[in-house]
Amino acid sequence: MVTNALEIQVKQYLNANSSPFINLNVSNFNLEYICINISIIVDPNYQKTLVNKNVNLALKKYLSPWISNCPSEIEIDKPLVDAKVSTFVQNIEGVLSVEDVSFSSYYINPVTGVQTALKSEKKTLMPYGQATLLVSAPNHNISNLI
């Protein structure tokens, strides 16, 4: 992801240094924000609030394979699958079990800032289009059972 100004500069540079017979198109990814809806059982020896915060942070990292100092859990251009997320969350300290996982997604219009729902309650999720990148929503829906 780059700023619009840098995107324009890159396009101008490539147009100036490429054959006039090549039709170039320069654009950023479209971002599809993913919200993971998850129901967990927290170990009674742990504080639910702290475990929820840790799960939310871990899910953000899980959905960010481009962060180089974190081991990649997902791959760009591969589907997001509920079973893999469930296994990942199950290994977080304080989580006894994962009962349900689903995905919702939305798009934010870069001009208007309006949020538009794209998908809801999915068990498997692929990006909305070829130039779309799945990214983490700021917060995930974590519910505690028992």
C-alpha positions in Angstrom: 0.0 0.0 0.0 1.3 3.4 -0.9 -0.2 6.9 -0.9 -2.1 8.2 -3.9 0.6 10.7 -4.6 3.3 7.9 -4.7 1.0 5.8 -6.9 0.8 8.7 -9.4 4.6 9.2 -9.3 5.2 5.5 -10.0 2.8 5.6 -12.9 4.4 8.7 -14.4 7.9 7.2 -14.0 6.9 3.9 -15.6 5.1 5.7 -18.5 8.2 7.9 -19.1 10.6 4.9 -19.1 8.6 2.3 -20.9 7.7 1.6 -24.5 4.7 3.8 -25.7 3.2 0.6 -27.1 2.7 -0.9 -23.6 -0.5 -0.1 -21.8 0.4 0.3 -18.1 -1.9 0.3 -15.2 -0.7 1.1 -11.7 -3.0 0.7 -8.7 -3.1 -0.2 -5.0 -4.9 -3.2 -3.7 -8.5 -2.9 -2.8 -8.7 -3.7 0.9 -11.4 -6.1 2.2 -11.6 -5.9 6.0 -12.1 -9.2 7.7 -13.9 -9.5 11.1 -13.6 -12.9 12.7 -16.6 -13.9 14.8 -15.4 -16.4 17.4 -16.9 -18.1 20.4 -14.4 -19.4 23.0 -14.3 -20.9 26.4 -11.8 -19.2 28.6 -9.8 -21.1 31.3 -11.4 -20.0 34.7 -7.8 -19.3 36.0 -7.5 -16.4 33.4 -9.2 -13.1 33.2 -11.7 -13.1 30.3 -10.9 -9.5 29.4 -7.1 -10.2 29.1 -7.7 -13.4 27.1 -10.1 -11.5 24.7 -7.5 -8.8 24.1 -4.8 -11.4 23.5 -7.1 -13.3 21.0 -7.9 -10.0 19.2 -4.3 -9.1 18.9 -3.3 -12.6 17.8 -6.0 -12.5 15.1 -4.8 -9.2 13.8 -1.3 -10.7 13.4 -2.8 -13.9 11.9 -4.4 -11.9 9.1 -1.2 -9.9 8.4 1.2 -12.3 6.6 3.3 -9.3 5.3 4.5 -8.5 8.9 8.1 -9.8 8.7 8.8 -10.3 12.4 5.7 -12.6 12.9 5.5 -16.1 11.6 3.1 -16.2 8.7 -0.1 -18.1 9.4 -1.9 -17.4 6.2 -0.8 -16.9 2.6 -1.9 -14.1 0.3 -4.3 -15.4 -2.4 -5.2 -18.5 -0.3 -8.7 -18.9 1.4 -9.2 -18.1 5.0 -10.6 -21.3 6.6 -12.5 -21.5 9.9 -10.8 -24.8 11.0 -7.3 -23.2 10.7 -8.3 -20.1 12.7 -9.9 -22.3 15.3 -6.7 -24.4 15.7 -4.6 -21.2 15.9 -6.8 -19.6 18.6 -7.0 -22.9 20.5 -3.2 -22.6 21.1 -3.5 -19.1 22.7 -2.8 -19.2 26.4 -6.0 -19.0 28.5 -8.2 -20.4 25.7 -9.7 -23.8 26.7 -11.6 -24.4 23.5 -13.0 -22.7 20.4 -16.7 -23.4 19.8 -17.5 -21.5 16.6 -15.7 -19.4 14.0 -17.1 -17.5 11.1 -16.0 -14.6 8.9 -17.6 -11.3 7.9 -16.1 -8.7 5.6 -16.6 -5.1 4.5 -15.1 -2.6 2.1 -14.5 1.1 2.9 -14.9 3.5 -0.1 -11.6 5.5 -0.2 -13.4 8.6 -1.5 -16.6 8.7 0.7 -15.4 6.6 3.7 -18.6 4.7 3.6 -18.4 1.1 4.9 -20.2 -1.5 2.8 -20.8 -5.1 4.0 -19.6 -7.7 1.5 -19.9 -11.1 3.2 -21.2 -12.4 6.5 -21.2 -15.6 8.5 -18.9 -17.4 6.1 -16.8 -20.5 7.1 -14.3 -20.0 4.2 -13.4 -16.6 2.8 -11.6 -15.6 -0.4 -10.9 -12.0 -1.5 -13.7 -10.2 -3.3 -11.7 -9.7 -6.5 -8.3 -10.2 -8.1 -6.8 -6.9 -6.9 -8.3 -7.4 -3.4 -6.2 -8.0 -0.3 -7.8 -9.5 2.9 -6.8 -7.4 5.9 -7.7 -7.4 9.6 -10.6 -5.3 10.9 -9.5 -3.2 13.9 -11.5 -5.5 16.2 -12.9 -9.0 16.1 -16.1 -10.3 17.6 -15.1 -12.5 20.5 -17.8 -14.0 22.7 -17.1 -16.0 25.8 -19.1 -19.1 26.6 -19.6 -20.1 30.2 
